[in-house]
Each structure stands twice: as C-alpha cells, then as structure tokens.
C-alpha cells in the first residue's frame, strides 16, 4: 500500500484571550455559549464563550478572572471560531466551517494562546465525560464516586498571592473580603464531578493491570490521582474527513493553520516508551542556525524527544528543513517543557507518563513563535482496535490497511467484525452505516469497555 493512501488524526489546540495583558493563556473549559447570526446560525465568525475549568499555566492577571473564585466570580474566555489558527475535533484537524457545524454549549474544549496569538481549540468528542483529578469520595451505596479536579497548577506550598496595591497586576480580580488574590484550592476550589460505578468498573494500575473492580476497588483509591474514562457500551467506528487518503490534501491550513508559526506541526503514532534527554540546535526565525561568538552552532540544553512514526508534518531539522516527511522520527520537544494534553486535559499537575508514552498512541504536536521544536503535545490514551483505509468488506468482516509500524500493536493489515449495535460517527456527529463502511474510507475503530480509573504515578 502506498503511504499516501491513508491517514489519521491528532492534534493540539491554540487559542486567544480577550485579556490584553496575557502573554500566555492555556486552559481546559466548557463551551458556555455561542453567538449566532441574524438567521440563528452558528458560523465561522460566531463568538465562543469558554468557561475555564483548569489551567496548567496562565499569566496571573487573566488567570484570576478566568478561573472560578470561591465567591462565584469568573469571566468566560471569548473568541470567534475563526480566530483560532488550528481547530480539532478529537485528533481531526477541521476548518472553521466544520467546527461551526458541530459546536454547541456543554462541549468540553482545550485551548492555547501565546502573546495574543490563538493557536488552537480542540473539542473532546470521543470521551467528553472523562475527568482528571483526585477520587474525593465514594457514595455509601457504592454506585458513584466524586472526582475533585483542581482549577490551577498552584499545588500546596506553591500558592501565589497578589496584593491589593500591586500596580503590576492592575485589573486583577481581588477577593472582595480580603482585597487580595490568592491562587490556592481554598480561594479557587476544585471542580467536583460525580461519576458512575458499576460492578465491572475497573481500577487500572500504573503497569496496566486491573487492580480491582467495583465499588470496593474504587473505595481503596480514595485520595489518589486518576484519569477516569466513562463506559463505552458499544463499538464505535469513526470516519475521518473526505480526502484523508490523500496526503496532499492533509498538508493544508486545517492542520497547519495557514501560518508560518504552525508549519512544524506533526501527527503520528507513538513508537516507544522512552523519552530521551538531549540538546537542540538554536534557530533564527528563518530557520537558519544561530551561532555562538566563536562561530559554532548554538545549542540549547534541557530538551527531550520521543520516538514516533510520523504520518504528517514538517521536518525542521538538518538537510530536510521545511520538507514533508513520513516515517520514523525522533520528535524533539522545546526545552522549556511539554504542555501535555491527555484525552483533552492538560495533565501537568499529575504524572500520567505511562499513559502518554505508549506504543500505538496517536500524537499531535505543534510548534510556535517560529520554533522548530514543538511544546504542545496531544495524546490519545484510548488506542483504536483497528485503523486504516478499508480495502475489503465481506459481510460483517472488514479489512483495513495502515502503515506497517514496528513495535506498534495495531498497524499494517487488520480485520475486524462490525457489531449490530455499532455507532458510526463523523466529526462528532452520528452518520448512517453505509456512509462509514465503504472501500477507500479511512476509519478508526474503538471497542466497548467498562468505566475505568487509571492511576497516576
């Protein structure tokens, strides 16, 4: 099979802020409202109000207003759909028009803005009920648990206090009683989410083994950090957008944002559990090497890289600078750190490396501010049971073909059975069975599974 006859999706998100003082605004949130035109329609120019639920990092002035204070005060983050340079539904890069067609209040999204540049908005459609946080309690009946999800990255001992008279933070929201802003779980309390527990609900240890099931198993992990995934009761088959069998159609503004800052975005499949420390070459804005006073290439210490099979993206290194490249690739991460997005949540406050750096996971990374090393990386922890281009259909048996990737559990030629109650989805919307199951269609298949509590390290 030719490598230009398939594809997949992954991504990252960018975003923008109405607060002019922000250098960076990075957050998860819920869509609170969307404006419509005179005919009541959502368009690419519609404004989206995103209510922040968690921020791993944000300049403190906007952070104090965007998060929900214990008094109930908050301000939504508002931008037009078309302001975002890249847009994703799960891992699929989409156009503003495609996003406008599915966006509605209540959806969960992730965004990234830096220096007033709105990089991406990503909508979580596959697992909108997932949560990251601590298991706070289990009900006496044992049929539900409460997960406490922090709003910010200022853990105990790392609280930040902004004084009332601090002119640098003019415009910051202050507690009306105390006259100061304190970033702590007391002043910005965690969000509480009630999640269902059934007999089959699994608690999964760091090594991937099932530690236990049901209410007793969940009761034993009260106080521990988890990623919770709701039950999937039926098989799910996702159809990727038209044209996803043609690489030339993928390398477009839907993925790269039609902007030079986004041109080193990459999409691929994780190959290894290893994250390798390294130095990276310093680059000028035109991609040329930065030199030291002695004329030697300048190196930046402290970077890391991971190994993936790249399906789409631009190579920013060595002789292939600026060229498209498919195949094995060691992806260097910007030395200031990686903003990891795990199933639609920034996971920096908790360590889920064992779920992220896992062969077979789909990954999307993006660079910014002319860097050739990405620092926003989105991982999908739920690996497809099959994926690729449909090459044959015999009754309920479907044959798909993806690249043959060494070390990846699901790749190459695969066959799967279609269940009678399978749900078929395209860009978060249900579609008829006949629209998804066609020779030449690119699909991802997900098995049913019980609700799962994945333990953090």
N, C-alpha and C positions, 0 to 999 in steps of 0.2 A: 504493500500500500504506500502511496506517495505521502510524504509528510505534510503536503498542503491540502490533504483531503479530510482533515479532522480539526477539532479544536475543543477548547474548554474555557472555563472562565474562572477568574479570581480577581481580586482587586483590592483597592484601597479607597479611601474616601478623602475628599477635601472639602473645605468649607470656608465660609466667610462670616464676619461678625458685624453687627450694627454698631458695636462699640469702637470708636475710632482709636482709642488708646491701646488696643490689643496688639501685641506682637505675635502671639500665638493663642489660638483658641481651639482646643481639641476636646471633643466630648461625645458621649452617647446621649441619646434622648428619645422622646416620644413625639410623634407628629401631633401637635395640639390643634392646629388649624391651617387651612389653605384658602387663599383668596380665589375668587372666580371672576371671569369676565362678565360683560353685560348679559350674556346668554346663559350664565350659570355654569360655564365650563371651566375646568382646570386646564391651563395652558402652560407652555414653557416659561411665560412671564408671570405666572402665579407666584405669590409670596408664600413661603412655607414657614410656619412657626414651629420651632423645635424646642420643646421643654427639656432642659438638661436634666439627666438623671445621674450622670457620673462624668467626671473629668480627670484624666490622668495628669494633665498639665494645662494650665491656662494662666495668662497674665492676671495678677490678683485683682486689679480693678474690675474687669468684666466678670471674673470668676465670682466675686462677691455678689454680683447682681443676677448672674445666670443660675447659680445653684439655689435651691430652696432653703431659706433660712428657717430656723425653728419658729419664727413669727408667722411663717407662711409666705413671706415676700420672695418673689422671683420675677425675672423678666425673660420672656422667650427669646431665643436666637432666631432672627428673621432674615431670610434671604430669598430672592427669586430662584426658581429651579434652574434657570439659565445662567445664574451667577456662578454655579459650581462648574469647575473646569472638567471634571470627570464625574460620572454618575454610575452607580452599580445597583443591580437588584441581585442580592446574594453575590456570586462571583462574576455575574454577567455585566460587562460594560454596556450601557444603553445611552440613547440620545435623550435630550431634554423632553422631546415629544413622547418617547416611550415611557419615561418616568412620569410625566403628567398623566398618562393614561391609566396608571395603576395607583398613584399616590392617594392616600386617604388618612384622615385623623385616626390615631391609635396605632399606626405602624411604628416600628422601632428602627431608629437610624443611627448612624455613626458619621461624624464629620471631622474635617481637619482644615484649619485655616492658619496661615502664617504670613505676618506682615501684610494684612488686608487682602491676601491672595487666597481665594476659596478653592482648595484643591479637590475635595471630593465629598460626596454624600453617598452613603451606602445604606440601602434598605434591607433588613433581615426578613426574608420571606419564607425560608425553609424551616427555620426554628425560631419563630417570633416569641415563643414562650420560654426560651432558655434564660437562665439567670446565673450571675456570678456573685458570690458573697459568702457569708458565714451561715451555717444552719443555726438559727436562733432558738427554735423550739419545735417540738413535735406535739400535736394535739393529743389529749387524753384518749380520744377514740382511735388514734393512730392512722387516721385517713388523710391527714395533711401535715405539712411542715411549713415553717416560716423561714424564709431566707432573708438575711439582713445584708443589703448591698450598699457599700459606702458611696457617698457622693463625690469624694475627692481623694487625692493621694496623700493627704497630710495625716499619717497614722499617729498613734500615741507617741509622744516625745518629739514630734515633728510639727506641732501646731505653729501657725504663723499668726501674729497679732498685728493689726493695722490700727494705729492710734487715730483719735478723732482729729487731731491738729496736724497730722502728717500731710503736708501740702502736696507731696508727690502723688498721693493717692486721692486727690480731689475727685469727687464723683463716685467714690466707692460707697457701696451701701454700708451703713453702720447700724448696729443693733440700737433701736430707739431707747432702750432702757440703759444700756451700758455706754453708748456713744463710741464704741469701737467695733471692729470686725475681727472675729477670731475664727480661723479655719480649724475646726475640731468637729468631732462627731456629736458633741453636745450642741454646738451652735448651728451646724449643718447636719442634722441627724440622718442616718442611713435610711434608705427606702426599704420597706418591708413588703415581701411578696409571698403570698400563700400558694403552695404547690401541692399537687395531689400525691398521695402514697397509696399504692396497691400492693397486693401480695407479691407480685412479680417485679416491683420496683427494685432496681439494683444499686448497690453501693460498690463502686469500682475503685480498686486500689491503684497506687501510682504505677505498679508493674503491669496493670491491665487486667488483673484477675478480679473476679467477682468476690468481694469481701463478705457480702451477705445480701439478703433480700427482705423486703417488707419493712414494717414499722420498727421492729427491734433493731434492724441493721441501721436504719436512719437515726434512731434514738442514740445509738452508740457513737455517732459522729457529731452530736450537738456541740457547737462551738468551733467546728473545723471549717476551713475554707473549701468551697466546692464550685464546680460548674454543673448546673442542673440542666438536663435536657428532658423535655416532656416526652411522653409516649408517642410513638408513631404507630398507629393501629393498622395501616395498610401500606402496601407497596407504593412508592412514589416514583414516577418517571417524569423527568424534566426535559423538555425540548428546548434546545438552545436556539437563538435567533437565526433567521434565514441568512445564508451566506457564511455560516460558521464552518463550512467545509472548504472555504477559500481563504488562504492566509492573506492575500492582498486586500480583502475586504475587512479583515480584522485590524490591520495596522492603520486605523483611521482615528478621527477625532473622538469617537466614542470611547476609545481606550486611552489615547494619548492626550485628550483634552485640546487638541489643535493648538498646542502652546509649547514652545521650546523647553519650558521648565518640566514638562511631563514626558519628554521624549524617551527617557530611560526607564519608563515603566516596564515591568516584566511579569509574565504569567507562566506558571509551570507546576510541576509535581515534585514534591519533596523526595529526595533520594536517600537521605542519610539521617541518623540521629545526632550526628556530630556538628557542633558549632565551633569553628576554628578561629582563634585569635590571629590577627595579622596587622601589618601596616598597609596603608593605601596611598597611592600617588595623589598628591595635591594637584588640582586642575584649575586653570583660569576659566572664565566664563565661556570662552570659545572652544574649550576642550583641550587646549594646549597645556603641556606640563608646566607647573610652577617650579622655579629654580631657586636654589639657595644662593647666597652671596658668592660662593665658590663656583657656581655654575652647575652643581649637581642637581638631579631631580629631587624635589622636596617630598618627604614622606610624612604622613600623619599616623601617629601611633594610636593603638587602642581600638582598632576596628575588629569586627568579627565577620565571618562569612558562613553560609550554609550551602549545601550541595543540592541542586535541583535539576530536573530535566526541563529545559525551557521550551515552551510551546509558542510563545510570542514575546516580542520585546526587542529592545535595542541594546547592543553591547557598547559600553562606554569605556573600554579599556584596550590598550595595546593597539595592534595593527587594525583591529576591527572597529575602531572608534566610529560610532554612528551608524554601524551596519546592522541589519536584521540578522538574527542568528537563532537557529533551532538546534536543541540537543543538550548534552551535559554541560553544566555551567556552575561555577562556584560564584555565588552571589555575595559580594562584599557589602556590608551594612555600614552606614555612616557612623563615624567614630563617636559621636555624641550619644548614640544609643538607638534602640529599635522601638518604635511605637507599635507594639504587637496587638493586633485585633483578632480575637479568638471567638468564632461564631457570633460576630457582631458586637463584641465587647472588648474594650481596652482592658488588658489583663495585667498591667504593670504592678498593681498592688499585691498580686498573688502570683505564685510560681506555677505555671502550667506548661513548662518547657516540654514535659514528656508527652503532652497532647499536641504541641505545635511542631516540634522537630521529629516527625514521624513519617517514615517512608509511605508514600501513597497520598499524603495530604495535598490538597490543592493550595497554591500560594499565589498571591499577587503582591508585588512590591512597587513603590513609586519613589522617585527622587524629587527634589525641589530645589529652588534657587540655584539652578544651573549645576547642581551636583550630579555626578555620575554614579554615586553610591546612594541607594535608597535608604530611608529611615522609617517609612511606614510599611508595615508588612501585615497582610491579612491572611489568616489561616482558616481553613475549614476542617474542623476536627472529625466531622462525620464523613468518612470516606464512602464513595459510591461502591455498590456491589458490582456494578458494571458501568462502563462508559465508552463512548466512541461513536463512530459512524455506523449506522445499520447497513449491513451488507446482504443479509438474507433473512427471510421470515418463513417459517414452516409451522403453521398452526399457532400454538402458543409459544413456540421456541423462536427466540430472536438471536441472531448473530451480529455482534458489533466488533469493530476493529479500531484499536487505538495504537499509538506507538508502542513498540516493544521496549520497555524500560527496565533495565537490570535492577533488581533489588526492590522493585515496587510490586506489591502483592496482586494488584489488579491492573493489567496492561496487556497489550497485544490483542489477539483474537479471543473473544469471550462469548459464551452463550448463556442465556437466562430464560426463565419461564415467566410469562406475564400472567399475573393472578386476575381472577374475575373482578375483584373489587379495587383494582389498581386506580390510583388517582393520577391524572395526566395534567401537567402544569406547564405553562409557558409564560415567563416573566411574571410570576406570582399568580397568574390567572388560570382557572380551570379551562381545559380545552378538550374537544372530542378525541376519543381513542384513535380514530382514523387520521387525525392531524399529526399525531406524535409518531405513530408506527408506520413509517414509510422508508423504503430503501433510500439511502442517502442522507437521512436525518441524523443529526448529532444529538445524542441523548445521554443523560446521567440517570442511573437507577439507584434507589435507596430502599433498603429492606425495612420491614416493620421492626420495631424494637420496644421494649418496656421503657418506662421513665428511668433515668439514670442520674446518679450523683457521682460525678468524677471528683476524686480527692486531689487537692493541690499538694505540691511537695512541702 
